[in-house]
Amino acid sequence: MAPAAPQTPTPETTPLGHQLFTRIRLATPSDIPHIHKLIHQMAVFERLTHLFSATESSLSATLFSPTVQPFHSFTILLLEASPTLFPVSTFDSNPFFKPLTEVVNLRLPFEDPERDTFKSMDDVTVVGYVMFFPNYSTFLGKPGFYVENLYVRECYRRMGFGKMLFSAVAKEAVKMKYGRVDWVVLDWNVDALRFYEDMGAEIVEEYKFFRLTGKALQASGHAH
């Protein structure tokens, strides 16, 4: 999943390092086109495109309610990258979430083959996202977060960006005094399983994940 290494420069021109500036911020309705493309890429990676039916319109209608505060309903954090410092913007004064910034030092220049496709503003590119919402643990007597999606585009993997996104969710859970963060992982995704285990996450083997959808959902919803 790591990006292909660029051609090694000659010793005389070998740079001491290249900086990549990153920012995690709250997504807005104007980010819907990028979010839709990221979700589709994730469906391709997870071999689940046969289940993908989301549209930009359906995402826009369901993800961003003007009456609900972030972190109290569906919430999306976007991770962006730039070769230069991020300019001051309205994101910096968002009352619900102050953007998290970090500088990543790379040994060689980095090239994003989809930079134009995922360009969000001048020199700023969308790298990935995490989508989550509150749930509740009756055993703990506390709310928590359920992470529905966490996705980093392929050329940016193995650079610590997935951990950045997950840590942003965990930090908000701690801030809100929530009891836990839950999510599911496909059983064949060994890299993801190892990644979460290395973070200290516990695999809960004794539960089975159920889903009611499609015709079965309709039938159950109309049962007397």
C-alpha positions as CSV (number, residue, x, y, z in Angstrom):
1,M,0.0,0.0,0.0
2,A,3.0,2.3,0.3
3,P,3.6,4.7,-2.6
4,A,6.2,3.7,-5.2
5,A,9.6,5.2,-4.3
6,P,10.7,8.0,-6.6
7,Q,13.9,7.7,-8.5
8,T,16.9,8.1,-6.1
9,P,18.6,11.4,-6.8
10,T,22.4,11.6,-7.2
11,P,24.4,12.2,-3.9
12,E,25.1,15.8,-5.0
13,T,21.4,16.6,-5.2
14,T,20.1,14.4,-2.4
15,P,17.8,16.7,-0.2
16,L,18.1,16.7,3.5
17,G,14.3,16.3,3.8
18,H,10.9,17.4,2.5
19,Q,8.1,18.7,4.7
20,L,4.5,17.7,4.2
21,F,2.1,19.8,6.2
22,T,-1.1,18.0,7.4
23,R,-4.4,19.3,8.8
24,I,-7.3,17.4,10.3
25,R,-10.5,19.5,10.2
26,L,-14.3,19.2,10.3
27,A,-15.8,18.4,6.9
28,T,-18.4,20.8,5.5
29,P,-21.1,20.3,2.8
30,S,-18.8,21.7,0.2
31,D,-16.5,18.6,0.8
32,I,-19.2,16.2,-0.4
33,P,-17.7,15.5,-3.8
34,H,-14.4,14.5,-2.2
35,I,-16.1,12.5,0.5
36,H,-18.1,10.6,-2.1
37,K,-15.0,9.7,-4.1
38,L,-13.2,8.6,-0.9
39,I,-16.1,6.3,0.1
40,H,-16.1,4.8,-3.4
41,Q,-12.4,4.1,-3.2
42,M,-12.9,2.4,0.1
43,A,-15.6,0.3,-1.4
44,V,-13.2,-0.8,-4.1
45,F,-10.5,-1.6,-1.6
46,E,-12.8,-3.6,0.6
47,R,-14.3,-5.4,-2.5
48,L,-17.7,-4.2,-1.7
49,T,-18.6,-2.1,-4.7
50,H,-21.7,-4.2,-5.2
51,L,-23.1,-2.6,-2.0
52,F,-22.2,0.9,-3.0
53,S,-25.2,3.1,-3.9
54,A,-24.4,6.4,-2.2
55,T,-24.7,9.5,-4.3
56,E,-23.5,13.0,-3.6
57,S,-27.1,14.0,-3.1
58,S,-27.9,11.3,-0.6
59,L,-24.7,12.1,1.4
60,S,-25.5,15.8,1.4
61,A,-29.1,15.2,2.5
62,T,-28.1,12.9,5.4
63,L,-24.7,13.9,6.8
64,F,-25.0,17.6,7.3
65,S,-27.9,18.8,9.4
66,P,-28.0,22.5,10.3
67,T,-29.7,21.7,13.6
68,V,-27.2,19.1,14.9
69,Q,-23.8,19.9,16.4
70,P,-20.7,18.0,15.3
71,F,-19.8,15.0,17.6
72,H,-23.5,14.7,18.6
73,S,-24.5,13.1,15.3
74,F,-22.8,12.0,12.1
75,T,-19.4,13.7,12.0
76,I,-16.6,13.6,9.4
77,L,-13.1,14.7,9.9
78,L,-11.0,15.3,6.8
79,L,-7.2,14.9,6.6
80,E,-5.5,17.3,4.2
81,A,-1.9,17.7,3.1
82,S,0.0,20.6,1.6
83,P,3.7,21.2,0.6
84,T,3.3,24.6,2.2
85,L,1.9,26.1,5.4
86,F,-1.9,26.2,5.5
87,P,-3.3,29.7,5.1
88,V,-5.5,31.1,7.9
89,S,-9.2,30.3,7.1
90,T,-12.6,30.0,8.6
91,F,-11.7,26.4,9.7
92,D,-9.4,27.9,12.4
93,S,-12.3,29.7,14.0
94,N,-14.8,26.8,14.0
95,P,-16.4,26.8,17.5
96,F,-16.8,23.0,17.5
97,F,-13.3,21.8,16.4
98,K,-10.0,23.5,16.1
99,P,-8.0,21.9,13.2
100,L,-5.1,19.6,14.2
101,T,-1.9,20.3,12.3
102,E,1.3,18.3,12.1
103,V,4.4,18.4,9.9
104,V,5.6,15.1,8.4
105,N,9.3,15.0,7.3
106,L,9.9,12.8,4.2
107,R,13.3,11.6,3.0
108,L,12.3,12.1,-0.7
109,P,9.9,14.3,-2.6
110,F,6.4,13.0,-2.6
111,E,4.1,12.8,-5.6
112,D,0.3,12.3,-5.5
113,P,-0.9,10.9,-8.8
114,E,-4.5,12.0,-7.9
115,R,-3.6,15.5,-6.6
116,D,-5.8,17.3,-9.1
117,T,-8.8,15.0,-8.4
118,F,-8.6,15.5,-4.7
119,K,-7.5,19.2,-4.6
120,S,-9.6,21.1,-2.1
121,M,-7.8,24.5,-2.5
122,D,-4.5,25.8,-3.8
123,D,-1.7,23.3,-2.9
124,V,-4.1,21.5,-0.5
125,T,-5.1,17.9,-1.2
126,V,-7.6,15.6,0.6
127,V,-5.7,12.6,2.0
128,G,-8.4,10.6,3.9
129,Y,-11.3,10.8,6.3
130,V,-12.9,9.3,9.4
131,M,-16.7,9.2,9.8
132,F,-18.2,8.4,13.2
133,F,-21.2,9.1,15.4
134,P,-22.3,8.6,19.1
135,N,-23.5,5.3,20.5
136,Y,-24.1,4.2,24.1
137,S,-22.9,1.6,26.4
138,T,-25.5,0.6,29.0
139,F,-22.8,-1.4,30.9
140,L,-20.6,1.6,31.3
141,G,-23.5,4.0,31.6
142,K,-21.7,6.3,29.2
143,P,-21.9,7.4,25.5
144,G,-19.1,6.4,23.1
145,F,-18.3,6.8,19.5
146,Y,-18.8,4.3,16.7
147,V,-16.4,4.7,13.8
148,E,-18.2,3.8,10.6
149,N,-15.3,4.5,8.2
150,L,-11.6,5.3,8.4
151,Y,-9.9,5.6,5.0
152,V,-6.5,6.9,3.8
153,R,-5.8,7.1,0.1
154,E,-3.3,4.4,-1.1
155,C,-0.3,6.6,-1.9
156,Y,-0.5,8.1,1.6
157,R,-0.5,4.8,3.5
158,R,2.2,3.7,6.0
159,M,3.0,7.3,6.8
160,G,1.1,7.5,10.1
161,F,-2.0,9.2,8.7
162,G,-4.5,6.5,9.8
163,K,-3.2,6.8,13.3
164,M,-3.6,10.6,13.2
165,L,-7.3,10.3,12.2
166,F,-8.1,7.7,14.8
167,S,-6.3,9.6,17.5
168,A,-8.4,12.7,16.6
169,V,-11.5,10.7,17.4
170,A,-10.1,9.2,20.6
171,K,-9.0,12.7,21.7
172,E,-12.5,14.0,21.3
173,A,-14.0,11.0,23.1
174,V,-11.7,11.7,26.1
175,K,-12.6,15.4,25.9
176,M,-16.3,14.6,26.1
177,K,-15.7,12.0,28.8
178,Y,-17.1,9.2,26.6
179,G,-16.5,5.6,27.7
180,R,-15.2,3.9,24.5
181,V,-14.7,3.9,20.8
182,D,-16.1,0.9,18.7
183,W,-15.5,-0.2,15.1
184,V,-15.4,-3.3,13.0
185,V,-12.7,-4.6,10.6
186,L,-13.0,-7.0,7.7
187,D,-11.5,-10.3,8.8
188,W,-9.2,-10.6,5.8
189,N,-7.7,-7.1,6.3
190,V,-4.6,-8.3,8.2
191,D,-2.8,-5.0,8.0
192,A,-5.7,-3.2,9.6
193,L,-6.1,-5.8,12.3
194,R,-2.4,-5.5,13.2
195,F,-2.6,-1.7,13.1
196,Y,-5.4,-1.5,15.6
197,E,-3.8,-4.2,17.9
198,D,-0.6,-2.2,17.9
199,M,-2.6,0.8,19.1
200,G,-3.8,-1.3,22.1
201,A,-7.3,-2.1,20.8
202,E,-9.0,-5.3,21.9
203,I,-10.6,-7.7,19.5
204,V,-14.0,-8.7,20.9
205,E,-14.4,-12.3,19.6
206,E,-17.5,-13.3,21.4
207,Y,-19.9,-11.0,19.4
208,K,-21.3,-11.5,16.0
209,F,-22.1,-8.5,13.8
210,F,-25.7,-8.6,12.4
211,R,-27.3,-6.4,9.7
212,L,-30.9,-6.0,8.5
213,T,-31.2,-4.3,5.1
214,G,-32.9,-4.4,1.8
215,K,-36.0,-6.6,1.4
216,A,-35.5,-8.1,4.9
217,L,-35.5,-4.6,6.4
218,Q,-38.7,-3.7,4.5
219,A,-40.4,-6.9,5.6
220,S,-39.5,-6.4,9.2
221,G,-40.6,-2.8,9.1
222,H,-44.0,-3.7,7.8
223,A,-44.5,-6.8,10.1
224,H,-47.5,-6.6,12.6
